[in-house]
Amino acid sequence: MAADDRKNLHVLIVGAGTSGLLIAQGLKQASIPFTIFESETTSTYQTRPREWGMTLHWGSNHIASCLPPELVERFNEAYADPLQKPDAATGLPIHNGKTGELIMEMAAEKPYRVSRKKMRNLFKEGIDVQYGKQLENASVGEDGKVKVEFKDGSSATGDVLVGCDGAKSRVRECVVGVAAAKLTNVPVSMFNFPYKFDAELSSRIREENQLFTTSIHPDHGTMFWLSIQDVPDPNKPETWTFQVLQSWVDDTVPASADLTTFPGRLAFFKSRSAEWAEPWRSAGLAVAEGTQLPLDQGTYWERAAKWDNRSGRLTLCGDAAHPMTPHRGQGLNNALQDSANFVAALRKVKSGEVGLAQAVQEYDDEVLERGTLEMNISLKQTLFIHNWETLMQSPMVKMGMHQAKKE
Ligand SMILES: Cc1cc2nc3c(=O)[nH]c(=O)nc-3n(C[C@H](O)[C@H](O)[C@H](O)COP(=O)(O)OP(=O)(O)OC[C@H]3O[C@@H](n4cnc5c(N)ncnc54)[C@H](O)[C@@H]3O)c2cc1C
């Protein structure tokens, strides 16, 4: 069995986001064959409008086991600000949105802001991604081979499929069924978009903190986040891009607000911003008329439960395995650990130490336990920080951004 597994170990990776690409890099290093598929085309992969930054902290410990040393050396290219010093921040400052007063700093282990786009571009170096391949179906045949079928009518076969296709994962639906894969809505919504401010305001925001700063408004619990997303020229603050995020509990939205239209969203965003202390007030009010704000609802996989991995043939990684609300900054960090663990599991299969079924089952059990724990803690964080009464009982006070442990 293990001898066959060692020979037949072609891995199909669906999704060339951070987790899929890190797996590809790790398998390449281990000389394990793979093919990686991505639904976006070569051009939309670079131009998609939804990009954001992420706080990388404890998860960075899992990168070096997969990336070749020359890319580890260049990891600062993925930073929102490539010149960022390792000690640029020790944690996330959280302010009272009405007064500007600092409430606390949410502790973190070596926090960096990384750009989702730059990280993908670094991780894909040397990897042959099959673009324009939107997965429609995945199945395991009687011969034990995995077949993946794409929207363009093409298909491919392999020995193991790992779904790295994000929060709305089609692979998850193929593994557990559409009903069981469904996400649960959380009654918290957000505007999350990139924006460039003028030089004075850009400098003022970063004087608060080089990476990020956030605030909660005591009157309605709305969170207003500002973080650096791109610094093309450190000497020209007007070239910097910031990530702007406002999130709120849905029932705090006044009946007069119309979030179904772009003008209605912007009016709501600006009316809330006008209630803020500096620099959030200026940032919110500076957003130009006509800006189209995307509206996202918080979601997580409440139905997560042990899945049938078909003797180790089908599995999940990253947001596909544990989509979570973003307020504790854990999704990427867990995705990186998943990727490193998956590569380590397949290395064991290749060396003959264990068979595929056992290796993937052990991987799955750990991902499910860690992912479910974090989805629930992140949910608590999301619900608690959007309410002034419960803010100080939220997980951030006790555990900061540190990794959750079962005990
Ligand atoms: C506003 C916001 C802020 C966040 N902040 C943080 C943070 O500070 N720290 C943190 O740790 N995490 C954060 N996260 C979470 C983080 O962004 C994700 O956990 C991480 O990007 C997941 O990576 P992934 O590789 O699993 O999925 P993705 O990066 O979503 O990649 C999935 C890939 O699969 C492709 N794909 C999708 N469907 C198909 C298909 N059917 N066929 C083929 N390909 C497909 C997609 O095009 C995409 O390229 C944040 C999330 C949000 C929304």
The ligand as an SDF file (V2000), in Angstrom:
LIG
                    3D

 53 58  0  0  0  0  0  0  0  0999 V2000
  -10.8380   42.1120    5.2280 C   0  0  0  0  0  0  0  0  0  0  0  0
   -9.9730   40.9220    5.5480 C   0  0  0  0  0  0  0  0  0  0  0  0
   -8.8650   41.0970    6.3410 C   0  0  0  0  0  0  0  0  0  0  0  0
   -8.0660   39.9990    6.6770 C   0  0  0  0  0  0  0  0  0  0  0  0
   -7.0000   40.1990    7.5020 N   0  0  0  0  0  0  0  0  0  0  0  0
   -6.2520   39.1370    7.8660 C   0  0  0  0  0  0  0  0  0  0  0  0
   -5.1490   39.3170    8.7590 C   0  0  0  0  0  0  0  0  0  0  0  0
   -4.8610   40.4260    9.1920 O   0  0  0  0  0  0  0  0  0  0  0  0
   -4.4180   38.2200    9.1270 N   0  0  0  0  0  0  0  0  0  0  0  0
   -4.7460   36.9660    8.6980 C   0  0  0  0  0  0  0  0  0  0  0  0
   -4.0780   35.9920    9.1010 O   0  0  0  0  0  0  0  0  0  0  0  0
   -5.7670   36.7720    7.8290 N   0  0  0  0  0  0  0  0  0  0  0  0
   -6.5260   37.8130    7.4190 C   0  0  0  0  0  0  0  0  0  0  0  0
   -7.5610   37.6270    6.5530 N   0  0  0  0  0  0  0  0  0  0  0  0
   -7.8240   36.2700    6.0320 C   0  0  0  0  0  0  0  0  0  0  0  0
   -6.9340   35.9580    4.8320 C   0  0  0  0  0  0  0  0  0  0  0  0
   -7.1270   36.9140    3.8110 O   0  0  0  0  0  0  0  0  0  0  0  0
   -7.2540   34.5650    4.3180 C   0  0  0  0  0  0  0  0  0  0  0  0
   -7.3270   33.6590    5.3840 O   0  0  0  0  0  0  0  0  0  0  0  0
   -6.2210   34.0520    3.3200 C   0  0  0  0  0  0  0  0  0  0  0  0
   -6.0850   34.9630    2.2600 O   0  0  0  0  0  0  0  0  0  0  0  0
   -6.6410   32.6800    2.8120 C   0  0  0  0  0  0  0  0  0  0  0  0
   -5.7830   32.2380    1.7950 O   0  0  0  0  0  0  0  0  0  0  0  0
   -6.2250   31.0130    0.9070 P   0  0  0  0  0  0  0  0  0  0  0  0
   -5.0480   30.6670    0.0790 O   0  0  0  0  0  0  0  0  0  0  0  0
   -6.8450   29.9510    1.7420 O   0  0  0  0  0  0  0  0  0  0  0  0
   -7.4230   31.5810    0.0100 O   0  0  0  0  0  0  0  0  0  0  0  0
   -7.3920   32.7050   -1.1090 P   0  0  0  0  0  0  0  0  0  0  0  0
   -6.2730   33.6430   -0.9030 O   0  0  0  0  0  0  0  0  0  0  0  0
   -8.7830   33.2380   -1.1280 O   0  0  0  0  0  0  0  0  0  0  0  0
   -7.0950   31.9230   -2.4580 O   0  0  0  0  0  0  0  0  0  0  0  0
   -8.0650   31.1160   -3.0810 C   0  0  0  0  0  0  0  0  0  0  0  0
   -7.7350   31.0200   -4.5680 C   0  0  0  0  0  0  0  0  0  0  0  0
   -8.5850   30.0500   -5.1660 O   0  0  0  0  0  0  0  0  0  0  0  0
   -9.0930   30.5470   -6.3830 C   0  0  0  0  0  0  0  0  0  0  0  0
  -10.3800   29.8580   -6.6320 N   0  0  0  0  0  0  0  0  0  0  0  0
  -11.5640   30.0940   -6.0260 C   0  0  0  0  0  0  0  0  0  0  0  0
  -12.5010   29.2680   -6.5010 N   0  0  0  0  0  0  0  0  0  0  0  0
  -11.8960   28.4800   -7.4320 C   0  0  0  0  0  0  0  0  0  0  0  0
  -12.3540   27.4310   -8.2810 C   0  0  0  0  0  0  0  0  0  0  0  0
  -13.6230   27.0020   -8.2620 N   0  0  0  0  0  0  0  0  0  0  0  0
  -11.4630   26.8440   -9.1240 N   0  0  0  0  0  0  0  0  0  0  0  0
  -10.1680   27.2520   -9.1580 C   0  0  0  0  0  0  0  0  0  0  0  0
   -9.6780   28.2510   -8.3690 N   0  0  0  0  0  0  0  0  0  0  0  0
  -10.5360   28.8550   -7.5140 C   0  0  0  0  0  0  0  0  0  0  0  0
   -9.2310   32.0450   -6.1280 C   0  0  0  0  0  0  0  0  0  0  0  0
   -9.2690   32.7790   -7.3290 O   0  0  0  0  0  0  0  0  0  0  0  0
   -7.9870   32.3230   -5.3050 C   0  0  0  0  0  0  0  0  0  0  0  0
   -6.8610   32.6660   -6.0910 O   0  0  0  0  0  0  0  0  0  0  0  0
   -8.3830   38.7120    6.1980 C   0  0  0  0  0  0  0  0  0  0  0  0
   -9.5010   38.5330    5.3740 C   0  0  0  0  0  0  0  0  0  0  0  0
  -10.2930   39.6350    5.0500 C   0  0  0  0  0  0  0  0  0  0  0  0
  -11.4970   39.4170    4.1860 C   0  0  0  0  0  0  0  0  0  0  0  0
  1  2  1  0
  2  3  1  0
  2 52  2  0
  3  4  2  0
  4  5  1  0
  4 50  1  0
  5  6  2  0
  6  7  1  0
  6 13  1  0
  7  8  2  0
  7  9  1  0
  9 10  1  0
 10 11  2  0
 10 12  1  0
 12 13  2  0
 13 14  1  0
 14 15  1  0
 14 50  1  0
 15 16  1  0
 16 17  1  0
 16 18  1  0
 18 19  1  0
 18 20  1  0
 20 21  1  0
 20 22  1  0
 22 23  1  0
 23 24  1  0
 24 25  2  0
 24 26  1  0
 24 27  1  0
 27 28  1  0
 28 29  2  0
 28 30  1  0
 28 31  1  0
 31 32  1  0
 32 33  1  0
 33 34  1  0
 33 48  1  0
 34 35  1  0
 35 36  1  0
 35 46  1  0
 36 37  1  0
 36 45  1  0
 37 38  2  0
 38 39  1  0
 39 40  1  0
 39 45  2  0
 40 41  1  0
 40 42  2  0
 42 43  1  0
 43 44  2  0
 44 45  1  0
 46 47  1  0
 46 48  1  0
 48 49  1  0
 50 51  2  0
 51 52  1  0
 52 53  1  0
M  END
$$$$
